[in-house]
Amino acid sequence: MIESNYNQMPDKRFGITIKIIIISLMINALFSGVDFSQLGMPKGISSMADAILKLFLAMILLTIYKNKNRYYIILIATAFALLTGFLTGVYYHNDEYSKSLSFVLNLYLWLIIYFYAFKIESNIKLWHSLLTIIIATTIISLLLYFLALFGVNTKILSGAWLYDHNMRFSSTFSEPSLSGYFFGLMFLLIFFSRHKHRIKLSCLFFFVTVLSGAKFTLVILPLILMLNVIFKFRGVFRKVYLLLPLIIFAAYASLAAIYPQLFSILSNSKEPSATMTYVTRFGFPITSISQLQDYPLGTGFYGYKTTLEPFIDDYCRSLNGINVICSEMSSYVDPKNASAYEDFAPKDVLSFIVLTFGFPGLLFFIIISFGIALTFRERKGLFLIYMYILSSMLFVLPFRFILFFSLFLFQVYIYHEKRRFMYYTKPC
């Protein structure tokens, strides 16, 4: 992920263009999942704008920067893997080939942009501009939210935008869980930074994270802060830090074995209607692991829409004796429910990878995750932020605009903090 060598920007006009495109991508990501057709805009306008902006940005970056040969080898290997996933998906489920192509292009363009994140930050100094816009967006949406609490109609979009029916804060996102993930990430980025307003901004981002009511985020953040305290003891971090990703992956895999007991406990503490979201969210890791037995090489992009039905049926039948609701999972494979079938997708990144690429995809994801963790063995703050992102990808975060952009934002943040660290530690 980290590249220390970079070329200087050959033309300031390119720098301005790149900054405008990236800011536009961030704004689009901040409205992740929002349906702008309610405002009379074409359906899927966010996806179209995202693709056009990334394509233009990738072309500029490939033109003005030179890269090492290993980057091109990675790009060629990735193209082959994505093409394999596309063709496999067409074999199992050819109704989604246009959607698959769009998704492949999206992944590939982001990969190119990730390669240049450190070069962009070194030349353009993006972090401060992006942070300023995020702070402004947070404050404005927070003001609209409090006006709504006092009875003022501040919603211009229906659904859970700004807030849901339980008044959980969504900010600009389509649902509170995305808001909770992003502001939880921003809290950690600021908390571990050297920003001069670190305390004030940390309090702001933590406050809006709490307002979102995002359950997983509100569980994982205290654990991250607790680990930060434990890691202050000399030598503890270096001895145990690689155990954390291992524990996260083990927790993911264990769901397939312990879910009946887990849901039994859940049903005793919550109303049946409140259990549906947990049954769905944990249902995808469980059924994805089950599908591995019959499809060890995966079923390609969206092939699961054909192959996963019997595993979902078995999963829901196994919960018959427990007072939980599996209707949302069942609706995804109900031919009479067209809207649910359209939204049929795993609620987490790893399940999508397992369904798409099977054991090879799972193994590759684990290796890459541990490889990135190793790069942070000297910086516990960066490591803990990465653990937050990784755990979110495994349990609550699907492939969304905000995921792709937050990975890019994390890279920009790393280089920004690296420069500040070097500035504060250089000899006088």
C-alpha positions, 0 to 999 in steps of 0.5 A: 500500500505504501510507496515512498518514491514519487514524481513531482506534478508536471503541471499545476493545472493537472493538480487542480483537475485531480483535486476537483475530481477527487473532491467530487468522488468524495461528495458522491461517496458521502451520499452513498446509497441515496436515490437521487431519482426522487429529485427528478434525476436519472436512476443510477446517476451516482453510479454513472458520475462515479464511473466517469470521474474515476475513468477520467482520473485514472487516465490522467494519473496513468498519463502524468506518472510513471510507475514501476513494472510491478504495478503493471504486473499487478494490474494485468493479474487483477484484470485476469482475476476480474475477467475470470469472475465475470465469465464464471458469473455469466456461466451461473447467472447470465442475467447480471452480466451488464451489472458485473461489467460495471462492478469490474470496471469500478474495482479496476479503476479504484485499484489504479487510483489506490496506486497513486494515493501517496503521490497525489497527497505528496503533490496536492496536499489533499488531506486538509481539503477533504477534511474541511469538506467532511467537517462542513458536511457533518456540521450542516447535516447535524444542524438539519437533524436537530431542526428536525428534532424540533419539528422542522421539516428538513428532509428533501429525500425520503427513506433513511437519509438524514435520519431513519424512523427511529431518529438515528442520524444518517447524515448524507448517507442512505442509512445510519449504519453507513453513517456510523461506519464513516464517522467512526472512521473519521473519529479514529483518523483524528484521534490518532492524528497530530491535528491542532484541533484533535480533541474538538474534532474527535468529540464531534465525530464521536458524537455523531457516531453515537447519534447514528446508533450503528450497533457494530461501530458502537461495539468496536470503537470502545474495543479499539480504544481499549486496545490502544491503552493496552498497547501502551504497555511496553512490548505488548503491541509487537507481541500480539498485534498479528493475533487481532486479524486472526481473531477477526477472521476466526469470529467470521468463520465461527458464525457457521457453527455457533449461530443457533446458540447466538440467535437463541440468546438474541431472541431472549433479549429482543422482540422477534421483529428486531432480530430480522436485521441480525438474521440477515446480516449474519446470514450471508457469512453463514450461507457463504461458508455453506456454499463453499462445500459445493462451489469451492471455486466460487460462482463468479460475480452475482452467480450466487443469485442462482446458486445460493437459494438452497443454502438460504432455505436450509439456513432459514429452516434451521431457525424454525425452532428459534423465535427470530425472523428470517423473512428478509433472507427468504425474500431475496430468493422469492421469485414473486418479490422482484424488488428484494431480488434486485437488492439481493447482495451480501451485507459484508465484503468478505461474503461477496468475495467468498461467493465470487471466488470461493477458497482462492478468494478467501485465501487471497483476502486473508493473505493480503489482510495480514500483509497490510497488517505487517506494514503497520507493525511500527505504528499502532495507531494506523494498525488499529484504524486498519483493524476497524476497517477490516472488521467492518468489511467482514461484518457490516460493510458491503461494497459501497462508494464510501468503502472504496473512498474510505480506503483511498482516504486512509492512504492519503491520511497515512502519507499526511501523518508520515510527513507530519511525523517526520517534520516533528521529529527532524533534528533541530 
